[in-house]
Amino acid sequence: MLRDMLRDRRRWTALTLIVLAMGVAWTFASHAPIAASLASPRQGSPAPDFTLDLLGGGEIKLSDLHSKPVLVNLWASWCPPCRAEMPSIQKVYQDYKDLGLVVLGVNTTNQDSEADAAAFVRQYGLSFPIPLDRDG
């Protein structure tokens, strides 16, 4: 009986169409919307403003830092390149914070967890502000 079902061309056609329809539906359902309000970055133009909660409490607004040099780094605790670069970013912050450098280590909390972010900060001894991007 299974052999007959596998030889039935109509069943294979139906199965192929169902899988194809599911693939198309998944593609449209998982498509991330493009933020139309964000312009392309241009040299000399300001970065888009944001206000985010900080790990440990409080919040930070990027436009409040407009008179200072700001390094914005996006990271997640599970990201191998993030783990590799974080000691260097911490060192740069330590070396230049007295000259006004601000480092914002924005955790992509929408792809991570706050608990994992806090553990990462402790593990790497990060002393700069950690804003939490909870909604991407």
URZIPE-V949998 format. One record per residue. N is the residue number from 1. PHI is phi in whole degrees, 0 to 359 (NA if undefined). Layout:
n | phi
N | PHI
N | PHI
This chain:
n | phi
1 | NA
2 | 299
3 | 298
4 | 293
5 | 296
6 | 289
7 | 272
8 | 283
9 | 298
10 | 296
11 | 294
12 | 294
13 | 296
14 | 297
15 | 298
16 | 298
17 | 294
18 | 295
19 | 296
20 | 298
21 | 297
22 | 295
23 | 296
24 | 296
25 | 299
26 | 296
27 | 300
28 | 288
29 | 290
30 | 263
31 | 291
32 | 278
33 | 292
34 | 273
35 | 286
36 | 294
37 | 280
38 | 267
39 | 279
40 | 296
41 | 295
42 | 229
43 | 301
44 | 88
45 | 262
46 | 290
47 | 289
48 | 300
49 | 286
50 | 209
51 | 234
52 | 227
53 | 290
54 | 260
55 | 300
56 | 94
57 | 113
58 | 86
59 | 212
60 | 223
61 | 240
62 | 302
63 | 295
64 | 290
65 | 254
66 | 301
67 | 267
68 | 241
69 | 287
70 | 233
71 | 255
72 | 255
73 | 241
74 | 266
75 | 208
76 | 220
77 | 295
78 | 271
79 | 272
80 | 302
81 | 297
82 | 295
83 | 296
84 | 290
85 | 273
86 | 298
87 | 300
88 | 291
89 | 295
90 | 298
91 | 296
92 | 300
93 | 300
94 | 300
95 | 288
96 | 240
97 | 296
98 | 290
99 | 266
100 | 106
101 | 297
102 | 245
103 | 249
104 | 247
105 | 269
106 | 285
107 | 279
108 | 279
109 | 297
110 | 292
111 | 241
112 | 222
113 | 229
114 | 297
115 | 296
116 | 294
117 | 296
118 | 297
119 | 295
120 | 298
121 | 299
122 | 295
123 | 301
124 | 265
125 | 61
126 | 286
127 | 244
128 | 270
129 | 297
130 | 242
131 | 287
132 | 249
133 | 268
134 | 281
135 | 241
136 | 74
